[in-house]
Amino acid sequence: MKRDGVWRTSSRSGGSGECVEVAGFVDAVGVRDSKDRQGAELSFAAPSWTRFVAATRAGRFAPAPEPGATRPVPTEPGRHRAGLRIAGLVGA
C-alpha cells in the first residue's frame, strides 16, 4: 500500500455507496465510510491491516451459509468468498 495519505476506494466497489475508503500513512492505515467523508476515521497499525486483508481474501469473514447450502468458492485470486475484490487497496 502506498504511504501517501491519499484516500482510495476499490475499483470493484460498484458505486453502490456501500464501501469504505482506505489511505496509507507513514505509521498506520486509515479507513473511513465513503458516504461520510467528514465523519469518523479508523486507524490501524499496518501489520494489523495486512492480516485483516489476508483473512478477508481467504474468506474468513464470509457470512455463514444457509442450512444445506455451501459457501461459494473464490473464482480468482484477490476475491473473497462474497466476491468482493479488495485489490488496489493494498500493494501487491
C-alpha positions, 0 to 999 in steps of 0.5 A: 500500500502506498504511504501517501495519505491519499484516500482510495476506494476499490475499483470493484466497489460498484458505486453502490455507496456501500464501501469504505475508503482506505489511505496509507500513512507513514505509521498506520492505515486509515479507513473511513465510510465513503458516504461520510467523508467528514465523519469518523476515521479508523486507524490501524497499525499496518501489520494489523491491516495486512492480516485483516486483508489476508483473512478477508481474501481467504474468506474468513469473514464470509457470512455463514451459509444457509442450512444445506447450502455451501459457501461459494468458492473464490473464482480468482485470486484477490476475491473473497468468498462474497466476491468482493475484490479488495485489490488496489487497496493494498500493494501487491 
